[in-house]
Amino acid sequence: MKNRSISILTTCLVVTLFSRVPIAAQTYNYVFDLDIYAVQLRSASSLPLVDLRASGGALLLEFDHLGDDMRDYGYSLVHCNSDWEPSELDNNEYIDGFTEDRITDITNSFNTLMPYTHYKLGLPNRNMRWLVSGNYVLRVFDKDDDDKLVITRRFMVVERQWGITADFVPTTKVEKRNGWHEIDFSVIPKNMRISNPQNDVNVFVLQNGRWDNAIGPLKPVFTRGESLSFDFQDVVTFPAGKEYRYFDMRTFDYRGEGIKIITEKPTYYEVTLGTDESRADKTYTYLADLDGGFFIGNQNYNQTMLQCDYASVLFSLKQNLPLEDADVYVFGELTDWQLKPEFLMKYSHEASMYYCEAFLKQGYYNYAYVMYDHQTSQLDPEGFEGNWYETGNNYTILTYFRPFGARYDRLMGGLTLNSSRN
């Protein structure tokens, strides 16, 4: 942990050679350019889920390109099926307007140690609107560099023709009852006859907007009148976790919550968080969190996105001995809900702790520590956080419909409910 430093140009992201983007990565949330940070795609409900007839700017993409040079970025949309594989539709079947366009809302940062250019794009807009519901991937590419792909972001367009009712129920397995959430729900296809629901209907359930642990595709258990029942036993169950850890980095004038040390450098700040400990064996304590999310913010200025600085943030987790056959990661929306290399923690025998550094924009952040088990190739559901039934999580139910002969999956309904408010 000595000689702490950061190199903006060499910070590792998911893919180091973004000129060759794996096909599988092109429909996931990825950042392929080492100089792009603070990528957010949001709607009014934070989850990138918007109505088919949404007005202009219902979705907002924002990101920064670090440095003084201004890049020329273009964008396009890819329509996907419920499994995120590209659909059979041609561009003109799901897009009204241009199939590609440029991002023109471009502004330089000011009063910041680190210069950057801020890019903003609202969707739909006068040049590009979607025509059908379903899953979409927003692709951003660099016009100055042979149209190399630099950002991919998922979002969903919903028709809201189907109703959904849902309840949280005790899990059927006794060993899960104190730490897992189970959901039973029904789908009501209003004024629509479904001839073969087992083939025509797919449902996915998301926890806190995550696709990495989404459950689906689910098929109805039985039909009762016009209602499709998804009353499973121990199928739609999620580890509840605990309320997320957090730190407040909205000012560098004083130490916000969770912050131990702030140091100003020539082009960025160094921020050391307080050393964390495992919470796996600790009882539940309520914290008002963002369900693993974050938001960009600066308490000192009004132009938040343009006057927020960047910091190298040091995370540390107390652990007497390193884990065998397991890696430790910082995890949350700040990592795109992925195990990213820059959030992989190293172990210090000298300090008896895990640590890592990540470059982040000013704001308020939730995070957790997760264990990746090499033997099972899965995240440990207990890990350093533990599970507690009282934890509040958002769950989103997405209902897709594809009748015989159709060429794409329509998203007919979406419902989000919170486990602590039901």
VENJOUR-V113758 format. One record per backbone hydrogen bond with DSSP energy under -1.0 kcal/mol. NH is the residue of the N-H (numbers start at 0). CO is the residue of the C=O. E is the energy in kcal/mol with one decimal. If there is no record, write none. Layout:
NH,CO,E
NH,CO,E
This chain:
19,16,-1.6
25,22,-1.3
27,24,-1.4
29,151,-1.2
31,149,-2.8
35,32,-1.6
36,63,-2.1
39,61,-2.5
41,59,-2.1
45,42,-1.9
46,44,-1.8
48,46,-2.9
49,155,-2.6
51,157,-2.3
53,50,-1.7
56,123,-2.2
57,54,-1.3
58,122,-3.3
59,41,-2.5
60,120,-3.1
61,39,-2.4
62,118,-1.8
63,36,-2.5
64,116,-2.5
65,34,-2.9
66,114,-2.8
73,140,-2.8
74,100,-2.5
75,138,-1.9
77,136,-2.1
79,134,-3.2
80,84,-3.0
83,80,-2.2
86,78,-2.4
87,406,-1.1
92,89,-1.8
93,90,-1.3
94,90,-1.6
95,128,-3.2
97,126,-2.6
100,74,-1.8
102,72,-2.9
105,103,-1.4
106,117,-2.3
108,115,-2.6
109,305,-1.8
116,64,-2.5
117,106,-3.7
118,62,-3.0
119,104,-2.0
120,60,-2.4
122,58,-2.6
124,127,-2.4
128,95,-1.7
130,93,-2.0
133,156,-2.9
134,79,-1.1
135,154,-3.0
136,77,-2.2
137,152,-3.4
138,75,-2.8
139,150,-2.7
140,73,-2.3
141,147,-2.5
142,71,-2.8
144,141,-1.3
146,141,-1.5
147,144,-1.3
149,139,-3.0
150,139,-1.7
151,29,-2.3
152,137,-2.0
154,135,-2.4
155,47,-2.6
156,133,-2.9
157,49,-2.7
158,410,-2.7
160,411,-1.8
161,411,-2.2
162,187,-2.5
164,185,-2.2
166,183,-2.6
168,181,-2.1
175,172,-1.7
176,173,-1.2
178,175,-1.5
179,175,-1.7
180,237,-2.8
182,235,-2.0
183,166,-2.4
185,164,-2.6
186,227,-2.6
187,162,-3.1
189,187,-1.6
191,188,-1.5
198,195,-1.2
199,195,-2.8
200,196,-1.6
201,399,-1.9
202,217,-1.1
203,397,-2.2
204,214,-2.2
205,395,-2.7
207,393,-3.9
209,206,-1.8
214,204,-2.3
217,202,-2.5
220,228,-2.9
221,228,-1.0
223,226,-3.0
226,223,-2.2
227,186,-3.2
228,221,-2.8
229,184,-2.8
231,229,-1.3
236,234,-1.7
237,180,-2.4
239,178,-2.8
244,366,-1.8
246,364,-1.9
247,256,-2.5
248,362,-2.7
258,255,-2.0
259,271,-3.1
260,271,-1.8
262,269,-2.8
264,267,-2.6
268,309,-1.8
269,262,-3.4
270,311,-2.8
271,260,-2.6
272,313,-2.2
273,257,-2.0
275,315,-2.7
278,383,-3.8
281,278,-1.4
292,289,-1.2
294,363,-2.0
296,361,-1.1
298,249,-2.5
303,301,-2.2
306,302,-2.0
310,359,-2.5
311,268,-3.1
312,357,-3.3
313,270,-3.0
314,355,-2.8
316,353,-2.7
317,275,-3.3
318,351,-2.0
326,371,-2.0
328,369,-2.4
329,342,-2.0
330,367,-2.6
332,291,-2.8
334,331,-1.7
335,332,-2.1
336,331,-2.5
337,334,-1.1
339,337,-1.4
342,339,-1.5
343,340,-1.5
344,327,-3.0
345,354,-3.0
347,352,-3.0
351,347,-1.5
352,347,-1.4
353,316,-2.9
354,345,-2.4
355,314,-1.7
357,312,-1.9
359,310,-2.6
361,308,-2.3
363,294,-2.6
364,246,-2.4
365,292,-1.9
366,244,-2.0
367,330,-2.0
369,328,-2.4
371,326,-2.8
372,377,-2.8
373,324,-2.4
376,372,-1.9
379,370,-2.6
384,381,-1.4
385,381,-3.2
387,240,-1.9
388,177,-2.4
390,387,-2.0
394,416,-3.1
395,205,-2.2
396,414,-3.1
397,203,-2.9
398,412,-2.3
399,201,-3.4
400,409,-2.5
401,199,-2.8
405,402,-2.2
409,400,-2.7
411,398,-2.2
412,398,-1.1
414,396,-1.9
416,394,-2.4
418,392,-2.4
420,417,-1.2
